Amino acid sequence: MDKFADFVIKQKKPIIIVFVVLALICAILFMYVNINYNMVDYLPPEAQSTTALNIMEHEFTQTMPNASVMISNVSIVDAMEYKQKLASIEGITEVLWLDDMMDITQPLAMGDIDTIEGFYKNGNALFSVTIAKGMEQEASVAIREIIGAENALAGEAPDIAAVQQATGAEVLNALIILLPIVIIILVLSTTSWIEPLLFMAAIGISILMNMGTNFFLGEISFMTNSVSPILQLAVSLDYAIFLLHSFAANRRKYDDVEEAMRQSIKESLSTVSASAVRERFFLFFHRTPYCSEHRNAVYTMNSEYNGVDSCRQSAANYTAKFRLNKQAHAKLCRVPVYFLH
């Protein structure tokens, strides 16, 4: 502890320079961090759901549609115009409709009624749309601009787009609530007006470095991206207060400022280290996103996917049920924060 405290005191200026440079680098890296909004990627590899997905991807070369668009009160001609508009949107790789299943130039009465009603019924046209990964939000906005508020858009890709938008709004609301509380705590627990600003700057740099180093992980969960800055702000605040109170007490004992800080570092290091280890173990033991409720929700369809044939027969049911199970997972499970990468 003595050597560490001496090193920090003697090398305080180089340490500040190094951290400022690292913060700038991490600020640049943060812009290139890939955010994963697909909770399917966090299913355990031995789960029946994951096995079914792998079988479907192996058996079906065509990508599965991940969005459905319904246009109300349209004719066949108007529906084809909508299809062309949807297909021209950037990020949409495929649009399936009735014309891909039969010759729509022939009278509809000559076609299979079940096939027709799957895409066109009572003047309502239903399109199956495939949106490229990473383009969910942009494509969903463009689709809604074309179809208007009176028509409908649903599916996995629009759900991901909604999660992206809601996550940003919720983080902003949390910061609006949390930051004033943190500032009030710092003002009440400090003796100088500059100290809260220094604490916020130090914690802000640590958050920036934490978010920027996620670049080396390849990608992180959207939950990690949204929650970790707020959590880090909350758990790091007490460390700064520990050191501050220790320095205030030692400042009354020692005339030399550096000696007072040296003693403060030595006294608070054990407390800060113990608290940091506790927080790390707490996060580690709460990292598993697959609680028993989630497993029960996901494995309800196990009996349907015992082989390739049943996967082929149940593809549509699988997509719908799996989406429900993902929603159940989000509601029922404690989701990892720092370790959900």
C-alpha positions as a Markdown table, in Angstrom:
| # | Residue | x | y | z |
|---|---|---|---|---|
| 1 | Met | 0.0 | 0.0 | 0.0 |
| 2 | Asp | 2.9 | 2.4 | 0.8 |
| 3 | Lys | 4.5 | 1.9 | -2.6 |
| 4 | Phe | 1.2 | 2.3 | -4.4 |
| 5 | Ala | 0.4 | 5.5 | -2.5 |
| 6 | Asp | 3.9 | 6.9 | -3.1 |
| 7 | Phe | 3.6 | 6.1 | -6.8 |
| 8 | Val | 0.2 | 7.8 | -7.2 |
| 9 | Ile | 1.5 | 10.9 | -5.3 |
| 10 | Lys | 4.7 | 11.2 | -7.3 |
| 11 | Gln | 3.3 | 10.4 | -10.7 |
| 12 | Lys | 0.0 | 12.3 | -10.4 |
| 13 | Lys | 0.5 | 14.4 | -13.5 |
| 14 | Pro | 1.5 | 11.6 | -15.8 |
| 15 | Ile | -1.4 | 9.5 | -14.4 |
| 16 | Ile | -3.9 | 12.3 | -15.3 |
| 17 | Ile | -2.4 | 12.7 | -18.8 |
| 18 | Val | -2.6 | 8.9 | -19.4 |
| 19 | Phe | -6.2 | 8.7 | -18.3 |
| 20 | Val | -7.2 | 11.7 | -20.4 |
| 21 | Val | -5.6 | 10.2 | -23.5 |
| 22 | Leu | -7.2 | 6.8 | -22.8 |
| 23 | Ala | -10.6 | 8.5 | -22.4 |
| 24 | Leu | -10.2 | 10.3 | -25.7 |
| 25 | Ile | -9.3 | 7.0 | -27.4 |
| 26 | Cys | -12.2 | 5.2 | -25.8 |
| 27 | Ala | -14.5 | 7.9 | -26.9 |
| 28 | Ile | -13.6 | 7.2 | -30.5 |
| 29 | Leu | -13.7 | 3.4 | -30.0 |
| 30 | Phe | -17.2 | 3.7 | -28.4 |
| 31 | Met | -18.6 | 4.9 | -31.7 |
| 32 | Tyr | -17.6 | 1.6 | -33.3 |
| 33 | Val | -18.9 | -0.7 | -30.7 |
| 34 | Asn | -21.5 | -3.2 | -32.1 |
| 35 | Ile | -24.7 | -3.4 | -30.2 |
| 36 | Asn | -26.6 | -6.7 | -30.3 |
| 37 | Tyr | -30.4 | -6.3 | -29.9 |
| 38 | Asn | -31.2 | -10.0 | -30.6 |
| 39 | Met | -31.9 | -11.9 | -27.3 |
| 40 | Val | -31.9 | -15.2 | -29.3 |
| 41 | Asp | -28.1 | -15.0 | -29.3 |
| 42 | Tyr | -28.0 | -15.5 | -25.5 |
| 43 | Leu | -29.9 | -18.8 | -25.5 |
| 44 | Pro | -27.7 | -21.6 | -24.2 |
| 45 | Pro | -26.4 | -23.8 | -27.0 |
| 46 | Glu | -27.9 | -27.0 | -25.6 |
| 47 | Ala | -31.4 | -25.5 | -25.5 |
| 48 | Gln | -34.0 | -27.2 | -27.8 |
| 49 | Ser | -34.9 | -23.8 | -29.2 |
| 50 | Thr | -31.3 | -23.3 | -30.3 |
| 51 | Thr | -31.2 | -26.7 | -31.8 |
| 52 | Ala | -34.4 | -26.0 | -33.7 |
| 53 | Leu | -33.0 | -22.8 | -35.0 |
| 54 | Asn | -29.8 | -24.5 | -36.2 |
| 55 | Ile | -31.9 | -27.1 | -38.0 |
| 56 | Met | -34.1 | -24.6 | -39.7 |
| 57 | Glu | -31.0 | -22.5 | -40.9 |
| 58 | His | -29.5 | -25.7 | -42.3 |
| 59 | Glu | -32.6 | -26.9 | -44.0 |
| 60 | Phe | -33.9 | -23.6 | -45.4 |
| 61 | Thr | -31.5 | -21.6 | -47.5 |
| 62 | Gln | -34.0 | -18.7 | -47.8 |
| 63 | Thr | -33.9 | -16.2 | -45.0 |
| 64 | Met | -37.0 | -16.2 | -42.8 |
| 65 | Pro | -39.2 | -13.1 | -42.9 |
| 66 | Asn | -38.9 | -11.1 | -39.7 |
| 67 | Ala | -41.7 | -8.6 | -40.3 |
| 68 | Ser | -45.3 | -8.5 | -41.4 |
| 69 | Val | -47.0 | -5.5 | -43.1 |
| 70 | Met | -50.8 | -5.3 | -43.5 |
| 71 | Ile | -52.4 | -2.9 | -45.8 |
| 72 | Ser | -56.2 | -2.4 | -45.4 |
| 73 | Asn | -58.7 | -1.9 | -48.1 |
| 74 | Val | -56.5 | -2.3 | -51.2 |
| 75 | Ser | -57.0 | -3.9 | -54.6 |
| 76 | Ile | -54.6 | -6.4 | -56.1 |
| 77 | Val | -53.1 | -3.6 | -58.3 |
| 78 | Asp | -52.7 | -1.3 | -55.3 |
| 79 | Ala | -51.1 | -4.1 | -53.3 |
| 80 | Met | -48.5 | -4.7 | -56.0 |
| 81 | Glu | -47.7 | -1.0 | -55.9 |
| 82 | Tyr | -47.2 | -1.2 | -52.1 |
| 83 | Lys | -45.0 | -4.2 | -52.6 |
| 84 | Gln | -42.7 | -2.4 | -55.0 |
| 85 | Lys | -42.5 | 0.6 | -52.6 |
| 86 | Leu | -41.6 | -1.7 | -49.7 |
| 87 | Ala | -39.0 | -3.6 | -51.7 |
| 88 | Ser | -37.3 | -0.3 | -52.6 |
| 89 | Ile | -36.6 | 0.6 | -48.9 |
| 90 | Glu | -33.0 | 0.4 | -47.9 |
| 91 | Gly | -32.5 | -2.5 | -45.6 |
| 92 | Ile | -35.3 | -4.7 | -46.9 |
| 93 | Thr | -33.9 | -7.7 | -48.7 |
| 94 | Glu | -37.1 | -9.4 | -49.7 |
| 95 | Val | -40.9 | -8.9 | -49.8 |
| 96 | Leu | -43.2 | -11.9 | -50.3 |
| 97 | Trp | -46.8 | -11.7 | -51.3 |
| 98 | Leu | -49.5 | -13.5 | -53.2 |
| 99 | Asp | -47.8 | -13.0 | -56.6 |
| 100 | Asp | -44.9 | -15.1 | -55.4 |
| 101 | Met | -47.2 | -18.1 | -54.8 |
| 102 | Met | -49.5 | -17.9 | -57.8 |
| 103 | Asp | -50.3 | -16.1 | -61.0 |
| 104 | Ile | -52.4 | -13.2 | -59.9 |
| 105 | Thr | -53.3 | -12.3 | -63.5 |
| 106 | Gln | -55.7 | -15.3 | -63.3 |
| 107 | Pro | -59.0 | -15.1 | -61.4 |
| 108 | Leu | -58.4 | -15.6 | -57.7 |
| 109 | Ala | -61.3 | -18.1 | -57.6 |
| 110 | Met | -59.0 | -20.5 | -59.6 |
| 111 | Gly | -56.4 | -20.5 | -56.9 |
| 112 | Asp | -56.1 | -22.3 | -53.6 |
| 113 | Ile | -58.3 | -20.5 | -51.1 |
| 114 | Asp | -56.0 | -21.1 | -48.1 |
| 115 | Thr | -53.0 | -19.7 | -50.0 |
| 116 | Ile | -54.9 | -16.7 | -51.1 |
| 117 | Glu | -56.3 | -15.9 | -47.7 |
| 118 | Gly | -52.9 | -16.2 | -46.2 |
| 119 | Phe | -51.9 | -13.1 | -48.2 |
| 120 | Tyr | -55.1 | -11.4 | -49.3 |
| 121 | Lys | -58.4 | -11.5 | -47.5 |
| 122 | Asn | -61.4 | -9.1 | -47.4 |
| 123 | Gly | -59.5 | -6.5 | -49.2 |
| 124 | Asn | -56.5 | -6.6 | -46.8 |
| 125 | Ala | -53.1 | -7.4 | -48.1 |
| 126 | Leu | -50.5 | -9.1 | -45.8 |
| 127 | Phe | -46.8 | -8.9 | -46.9 |
| 128 | Ser | -44.0 | -11.0 | -45.4 |
| 129 | Val | -40.9 | -8.8 | -45.2 |
| 130 | Thr | -37.3 | -9.6 | -44.5 |
| 131 | Ile | -35.3 | -6.8 | -43.0 |
| 132 | Ala | -31.5 | -7.0 | -42.9 |
| 133 | Lys | -29.8 | -7.3 | -39.5 |
| 134 | Gly | -28.7 | -3.9 | -38.2 |
| 135 | Met | -31.3 | -2.0 | -40.3 |
| 136 | Glu | -34.4 | -2.7 | -38.2 |
| 137 | Gln | -34.9 | 0.8 | -36.9 |
| 138 | Glu | -34.3 | 2.6 | -40.2 |
| 139 | Ala | -36.4 | 0.2 | -42.2 |
| 140 | Ser | -39.3 | 0.2 | -39.7 |
| 141 | Val | -39.5 | 4.0 | -39.8 |
| 142 | Ala | -39.5 | 4.0 | -43.6 |
| 143 | Ile | -42.2 | 1.3 | -43.7 |
| 144 | Arg | -44.4 | 3.3 | -41.4 |
| 145 | Glu | -44.0 | 6.4 | -43.5 |
| 146 | Ile | -45.2 | 4.4 | -46.6 |
| 147 | Ile | -48.1 | 2.5 | -45.1 |
| 148 | Gly | -49.4 | 5.3 | -42.8 |
| 149 | Ala | -50.9 | 5.1 | -39.3 |
| 150 | Glu | -54.0 | 3.3 | -40.5 |
| 151 | Asn | -52.1 | 0.2 | -41.5 |
| 152 | Ala | -50.0 | -2.2 | -39.4 |
| 153 | Leu | -46.4 | -3.4 | -38.9 |
| 154 | Ala | -45.4 | -6.2 | -36.6 |
| 155 | Gly | -42.8 | -8.9 | -36.2 |
| 156 | Glu | -39.4 | -9.5 | -34.7 |
| 157 | Ala | -37.6 | -6.7 | -36.6 |
| 158 | Pro | -40.1 | -4.0 | -35.6 |
| 159 | Asp | -39.9 | -5.3 | -32.0 |
| 160 | Ile | -36.1 | -4.9 | -32.1 |
| 161 | Ala | -36.5 | -1.4 | -33.5 |
| 162 | Ala | -39.0 | -0.6 | -30.7 |
| 163 | Val | -36.5 | -1.9 | -28.1 |
| 164 | Gln | -33.8 | 0.3 | -29.6 |
| 165 | Gln | -35.9 | 3.4 | -29.4 |
| 166 | Ala | -37.3 | 2.6 | -25.9 |
| 167 | Thr | -33.9 | 1.8 | -24.5 |
| 168 | Gly | -32.5 | 5.2 | -25.5 |
| 169 | Ala | -35.5 | 7.0 | -24.0 |
| 170 | Glu | -35.4 | 5.0 | -20.8 |
| 171 | Val | -31.7 | 5.6 | -20.3 |
| 172 | Leu | -32.2 | 9.4 | -20.9 |
| 173 | Asn | -35.0 | 9.4 | -18.3 |
| 174 | Ala | -32.9 | 7.5 | -15.8 |
| 175 | Leu | -30.1 | 10.0 | -16.2 |
| 176 | Ile | -32.4 | 12.9 | -15.8 |
| 177 | Ile | -33.5 | 11.4 | -12.5 |
| 178 | Leu | -30.2 | 10.1 | -11.3 |
| 179 | Leu | -27.8 | 12.9 | -12.1 |
| 180 | Pro | -29.5 | 15.5 | -9.9 |
| 181 | Ile | -29.6 | 13.0 | -7.0 |
| 182 | Val | -25.9 | 12.3 | -7.4 |
| 183 | Ile | -25.1 | 16.0 | -7.6 |
| 184 | Ile | -27.1 | 16.7 | -4.4 |
| 185 | Ile | -25.3 | 13.9 | -2.6 |
| 186 | Leu | -21.9 | 15.2 | -3.6 |
| 187 | Val | -22.8 | 18.8 | -2.6 |
| 188 | Leu | -24.0 | 17.6 | 0.8 |
| 189 | Ser | -21.0 | 15.4 | 1.4 |
| 190 | Thr | -18.3 | 17.8 | 0.2 |
| 191 | Thr | -16.9 | 21.0 | 1.6 |
| 192 | Ser | -16.0 | 22.7 | -1.7 |
| 193 | Trp | -18.0 | 23.5 | -4.8 |
| 194 | Ile | -15.3 | 22.2 | -7.1 |
| 195 | Glu | -15.2 | 18.7 | -5.6 |
| 196 | Pro | -18.5 | 17.5 | -7.0 |
| 197 | Leu | -17.3 | 18.6 | -10.5 |
| 198 | Leu | -14.0 | 16.7 | -10.0 |
| 199 | Phe | -15.9 | 13.6 | -8.9 |
| 200 | Met | -18.3 | 13.8 | -11.8 |
| 201 | Ala | -15.3 | 14.2 | -14.3 |
| 202 | Ala | -13.5 | 11.3 | -12.8 |
| 203 | Ile | -16.5 | 9.0 | -12.8 |
| 204 | Gly | -17.4 | 10.2 | -16.3 |
| 205 | Ile | -13.9 | 9.3 | -17.6 |
| 206 | Ser | -14.2 | 5.8 | -16.0 |
| 207 | Ile | -17.6 | 5.3 | -17.6 |
| 208 | Leu | -16.2 | 6.4 | -21.0 |
| 209 | Met | -13.3 | 4.0 | -20.7 |
| 210 | Asn | -15.5 | 1.2 | -19.7 |
| 211 | Met | -17.8 | 1.8 | -22.7 |
| 212 | Gly | -15.0 | 2.3 | -25.2 |
| 213 | Thr | -13.1 | -0.9 | -24.2 |
| 214 | Asn | -16.3 | -2.9 | -25.2 |
| 215 | Phe | -14.9 | -2.5 | -28.7 |
| 216 | Phe | -12.5 | -5.3 | -28.0 |
| 217 | Leu | -15.3 | -7.7 | -27.2 |
| 218 | Gly | -16.7 | -7.5 | -30.7 |
| 219 | Glu | -20.2 | -6.7 | -29.6 |
| 220 | Ile | -22.3 | -6.2 | -26.5 |
| 221 | Ser | -25.9 | -6.6 | -25.5 |
| 222 | Phe | -28.2 | -3.6 | -25.7 |
| 223 | Met | -28.9 | -4.1 | -22.0 |
| 224 | Thr | -25.2 | -3.8 | -21.2 |
| 225 | Asn | -24.9 | -0.7 | -23.3 |
| 226 | Ser | -27.9 | 1.0 | -21.7 |
| 227 | Val | -27.6 | 0.0 | -18.0 |
| 228 | Ser | -23.9 | -0.3 | -17.3 |
| 229 | Pro | -23.2 | 3.5 | -17.4 |
| 230 | Ile | -25.9 | 4.2 | -14.8 |
| 231 | Leu | -24.9 | 1.2 | -12.7 |
| 232 | Gln | -21.2 | 2.3 | -12.8 |
| 233 | Leu | -22.2 | 5.8 | -11.8 |
| 234 | Ala | -24.1 | 4.5 | -8.8 |
| 235 | Val | -21.5 | 1.9 | -7.5 |
| 236 | Ser | -18.5 | 4.2 | -8.1 |
| 237 | Leu | -19.9 | 7.2 | -6.2 |
| 238 | Asp | -19.2 | 5.7 | -2.7 |
| 239 | Tyr | -15.5 | 5.0 | -3.6 |
| 240 | Ala | -14.9 | 8.7 | -4.3 |
| 241 | Ile | -16.7 | 9.6 | -1.0 |
| 242 | Phe | -14.6 | 7.2 | 1.0 |
| 243 | Leu | -11.4 | 8.8 | -0.3 |
| 244 | Leu | -12.7 | 12.3 | 0.2 |
| 245 | His | -13.7 | 11.8 | 3.8 |
| 246 | Ser | -10.4 | 10.1 | 4.6 |
| 247 | Phe | -8.5 | 13.0 | 3.0 |
| 248 | Ala | -10.6 | 15.6 | 5.0 |
| 249 | Ala | -9.7 | 13.8 | 8.3 |
| 250 | Asn | -6.0 | 13.5 | 7.4 |
| 251 | Arg | -5.9 | 17.1 | 6.3 |
| 252 | Arg | -6.5 | 18.1 | 9.8 |
| 253 | Lys | -3.6 | 15.9 | 11.0 |
| 254 | Tyr | -1.0 | 16.8 | 8.4 |
| 255 | Asp | 0.1 | 20.2 | 7.2 |
| 256 | Asp | 1.5 | 18.8 | 4.0 |
| 257 | Val | -1.2 | 18.1 | 1.4 |
| 258 | Glu | 0.6 | 15.3 | -0.3 |
| 259 | Glu | 1.2 | 13.5 | 3.0 |
| 260 | Ala | -2.5 | 13.9 | 3.8 |
| 261 | Met | -3.4 | 12.3 | 0.5 |
| 262 | Arg | -0.8 | 9.6 | 0.9 |
| 263 | Gln | -2.3 | 8.5 | 4.2 |
| 264 | Ser | -5.8 | 8.8 | 2.8 |
| 265 | Ile | -5.0 | 6.4 | -0.1 |
| 266 | Lys | -3.4 | 3.9 | 2.4 |
| 267 | Glu | -6.4 | 4.1 | 4.7 |
| 268 | Ser | -9.2 | 3.9 | 2.1 |
| 269 | Leu | -7.5 | 1.4 | -0.3 |
| 270 | Ser | -8.6 | -1.6 | 1.7 |
| 271 | Thr | -12.2 | -0.4 | 2.0 |
| 272 | Val | -12.4 | 0.5 | -1.6 |
| 273 | Ser | -10.8 | -2.8 | -2.7 |
| 274 | Ala | -13.2 | -4.8 | -0.5 |
| 275 | Ser | -16.2 | -2.9 | -1.8 |
| 276 | Ala | -15.0 | -3.4 | -5.4 |
| 277 | Val | -14.6 | -7.2 | -4.9 |
| 278 | Arg | -18.0 | -7.4 | -3.4 |
| 279 | Glu | -19.6 | -5.6 | -6.3 |
| 280 | Arg | -17.7 | -7.8 | -8.8 |
| 281 | Phe | -18.9 | -11.0 | -7.1 |
| 282 | Phe | -22.4 | -9.6 | -6.9 |
| 283 | Leu | -22.5 | -9.0 | -10.6 |
| 284 | Phe | -20.9 | -12.3 | -11.4 |
| 285 | Phe | -23.4 | -14.4 | -9.5 |
| 286 | His | -26.3 | -12.4 | -11.1 |
| 287 | Arg | -24.9 | -12.8 | -14.6 |
| 288 | Thr | -27.0 | -15.8 | -15.8 |
| 289 | Pro | -29.9 | -14.6 | -17.9 |
| 290 | Tyr | -31.5 | -18.0 | -18.1 |
| 291 | Cys | -33.5 | -18.3 | -14.8 |
| 292 | Ser | -35.9 | -21.2 | -14.2 |
| 293 | Glu | -38.9 | -19.2 | -15.4 |
| 294 | His | -37.2 | -18.5 | -18.7 |
| 295 | Arg | -36.3 | -22.1 | -19.2 |
| 296 | Asn | -39.9 | -23.2 | -18.6 |
| 297 | Ala | -41.1 | -20.5 | -21.0 |
| 298 | Val | -38.7 | -21.4 | -23.8 |
| 299 | Tyr | -38.9 | -25.2 | -23.4 |
| 300 | Thr | -42.7 | -25.3 | -23.6 |
| 301 | Met | -42.2 | -26.1 | -27.3 |
| 302 | Asn | -39.6 | -28.8 | -26.9 |
| 303 | Ser | -42.0 | -31.6 | -28.0 |
| 304 | Glu | -42.6 | -29.9 | -31.3 |
| 305 | Tyr | -39.0 | -29.9 | -32.5 |
| 306 | Asn | -37.6 | -33.5 | -32.2 |
| 307 | Gly | -36.5 | -33.7 | -35.8 |
| 308 | Val | -36.2 | -32.1 | -39.2 |
| 309 | Asp | -39.7 | -33.0 | -40.3 |
| 310 | Ser | -41.4 | -31.4 | -37.3 |
| 311 | Cys | -39.3 | -28.3 | -37.8 |
| 312 | Arg | -40.5 | -28.0 | -41.3 |
| 313 | Gln | -44.1 | -28.5 | -40.3 |
| 314 | Ser | -43.9 | -26.1 | -37.4 |
| 315 | Ala | -41.8 | -23.2 | -38.7 |
| 316 | Ala | -44.6 | -20.6 | -38.5 |
| 317 | Asn | -45.7 | -21.8 | -35.0 |
| 318 | Tyr | -42.1 | -21.8 | -33.9 |
| 319 | Thr | -41.5 | -18.1 | -34.9 |
| 320 | Ala | -44.6 | -16.9 | -33.1 |
| 321 | Lys | -44.0 | -19.0 | -30.0 |
| 322 | Phe | -40.4 | -18.1 | -29.8 |
| 323 | Arg | -41.2 | -14.4 | -30.0 |
| 324 | Leu | -43.5 | -14.9 | -27.0 |
| 325 | Asn | -40.8 | -16.7 | -25.1 |
| 326 | Lys | -38.3 | -13.9 | -25.7 |
| 327 | Gln | -40.9 | -11.5 | -24.3 |
| 328 | Ala | -41.3 | -13.8 | -21.3 |
| 329 | His | -37.6 | -13.9 | -20.8 |
| 330 | Ala | -37.3 | -10.2 | -20.7 |
| 331 | Lys | -40.1 | -9.9 | -18.1 |
| 332 | Leu | -39.2 | -12.9 | -15.9 |
| 333 | Cys | -35.4 | -12.9 | -15.8 |
| 334 | Arg | -32.8 | -10.9 | -14.1 |
| 335 | Val | -30.6 | -9.9 | -17.0 |
| 336 | Pro | -26.8 | -9.6 | -16.8 |
| 337 | Val | -25.3 | -6.2 | -16.9 |
| 338 | Tyr | -21.5 | -6.1 | -17.1 |
| 339 | Phe | -21.2 | -9.7 | -18.1 |
| 340 | Leu | -23.9 | -9.9 | -20.8 |
| 341 | His | -21.5 | -9.5 | -23.7 |
